[in-house]
Amino acid sequence: MSKIKALLFDLDGTLIDSEKFHFDCWNEFLSPYHVVLDFKDWLSNYAGIPLPQNAKTIISKYKIDADLDDFIKRREQLTFDGFRTKDIALMPFALDFVQYFYDKGFTLAVVTASPKIDVDAVFARNGLAKYFTLFVTRTDVTKSKPDPESYNICVQKLGLQKDECIVFEDTINGVKSAMAAGIMTYAVQNNVRAHQKLKIADQLFLNFAHVKTYILEHGIL
């Protein structure tokens, strides 16, 4: 019989289709600096990395004359305003997957590198908060992904053992974070160009429909 009791989900790019949203926010924000990011470059080098770290990288790479703290603060405000006023689509089959295993009695949690205000704004609009027992955000940790702190905190707060959990992530930083915490990690990524990096995960899937089929066929849950 399976020991698994909890499913732990990353947010951006795993549950919600927000990578294009973040990319568009950056290009809107960087327009006055005459900087334009390429989407493939974004997916390869910025997706899944906390905003403050991306801000530092962008300021350095493009030699932007700006105070880092102010730059981050203004950029985070743009994200928050967007999450508060725009509907962000869910990733394919994510809702069915969440509802199915919630109805089966599994504990569901979100572990994200996004700040708490953004997470609250997203779930206030999409109405999915009822499915999740716990949210661990960037606001709750001192070291963000790929450090394992966020997953260690999540498991501890849930009062579970690590072998009672499965993590779902879409980026290499997220996968490294969960695996460093010693938790079984499934990568879910519909961009096949990212699959080479993600092969370090315990399993790799294109979408949550494939994950559900695999789990049920193999008696994982």
N, C-alpha and C positions, 0 to 999 in steps of 0.2 A: 504493500500500500504506500502511496506517495506521502512523503513528509511535508510537502509544500503547503504552506498556509497563507503566504502573502505574495503579491505581485507588485513590484516596485517599478514605476514608470518615470523615465525622463519626460520632459514636457515639450520643448521646442524641437520640432522635426520628428518626434516620436509619437506624441498624442495629438499635437496640433501642427498644422501645416504653416509654420511661421517663418521658415528660413527666408522665403521671398519677401515677407513683410519686413524682417530685420535688414535685409539687403537694400530694399527700397528706402527704408528709414535712413540708412547710412548715406546713400547717394543724395537724398534730399538734404541731409545735414551737411554733407561735404561740398555741396554745390557752391556756396560762397567762397570756398577755398580752391575752386576749380579742380577738384579731384573727382574722378569717376571710377568706381570699382566695377570689375568684371564679374559676372555671376559665377562662372566656373572657378575663378580665383577665390571668390567668396566661399564657395562650398568646400574648396580644398584647404583654405588657410585660415578661415575665420569662423565658419559654422561650428557650433558646439563649444566655443571659447567665450568665457565671460566678457561682457561689454567693456569693463575697465581695462582688461588686458588687450582687447582689440583696439581700444582708443589709444593706448600707449604705442602699440605697433604702428598704427596708421599715422600718428603724429611724427614718429621717427622716420618711417618709410617715405612719407611725402613731404617731410621737412615743414610741417605746419607750425606756424608761430602762434601758439596758444598755450594758456595755462592748463595743465593736464586735469586738475580737479574741476575747473570750470567747464572744460571741454566735456568731461564725463557727465557732469551734472546736467548740462544742456542736452546732451545726447540721450540720457536716461529719461528726461522729461518728454522728449519726442516719442520714445517707445511707450511710455505710460499713457500719453494722450491717445496714441494709436490703439492700444489695447482697450482703452476705456470707451472708444467711440466706433471701433470697427469690429465686425464679426470675423474671427479667424477660423477658417475651415479646419475640421478634424482630418487627421491622416486617414487614408483609405482603410476601412473595416475596423478602425479603432473603437468606435462607439459600440458596435456589435460585440467586439471582444471584451470591452469593459463591462457591458451589461450582462453578458453571458456568465462571466466568472464572478461578478458581484452577486448575481442571483444564485450561484452555486455556493455562496457563503465564504468566498475567499476575501481576505483583507487586502485592500488596494491602497497604495500610497504613491505620491508624486515626489520625486527627488530631482530638483532642478537648479541650474546655475543662474536662473533669473531671480531678481529681487522679489521680495514678498508683495510689494505694491503691484507689480506687473502680474504676478500669479493671481492675486485677488481680483484684479481687473478682468483678466481672461475668464476666470470661472464665474464671475458675477454676470458676464454676458452669455456664456454658453450653458450655464445651469447644470454643470456636471459635478459640482463639488460634493453632492450627496453620495456619490459613489466612493469617495476617498476618505479614509480614516485619518490620514496624516499628510501634511505638506511640509517638506523640508526644502528651504530655498537658500539662495546665496546669502540672504540676511541672517540665516541661522548658523552660519559656519565662519570660521576664520580662514580656511583654505578651501577654495572651490575646486571643482573637477579640473584636472585628473587626480587630484588628491582624493583618497577614499573617505575623508571625514564625513561628507554628507550621507553616504551610505551607512557608515558606522553609526551615526546619530540616528538614522531612520530605524535600523534594526533594533537598536537599544530602546528607542522610544516605543516601538511596537511590542517590546518584551519578547522577542523571538530569537531563535538561533539563526545563524546565517544560512545553514543548510535547509532552512524552512522557507527560503525566499528565492524568487527568480527576478532578475532585473531585465528591463527592456530599454535599450539605448539605440541611438542612430549615428553617433559620431565616435571617432577614435578616442577622444578625451573622456567621453562618458563611459565607454567600454573599459578603458584603462582604470577609471575610478572604481567601477563596480568590481572588476577583477582584482584590483589591489585590496579591496575590502574582503575578498574571499567569498564572493557570492556568485552563484551561477548566472551567467550573463548571455542574453540573447540579443543579437544585433538585428534591428529591423530597418532596412534601408532600401528604398525603391530606386535609388541612383546606383546603378551597377558599377559605375566608375569608382565608387567608394568602397566596393567590396573587397578589393585586395588588402586594404589597410584593416578592414574589419574582420578578417579571417581569424584574428586572435580570439574572438569571442567563442563561447562554447557552442553556439549555433548561430547561423546567419540566414536571414529570411528577407524576401522582397516586401512583404506586407503582413498585416495581422491575420488575414485569412489563412495564409500559409502557416503562420505560427499556431493558430487554433487547430488546424488539421493535424499538424505534427504532434502537438500536445495530446490530442485525443487519441490519435492512432497509436502512440507510444505509451499511453497511460501515465504521462508525466504528472497530470493533475486529475 
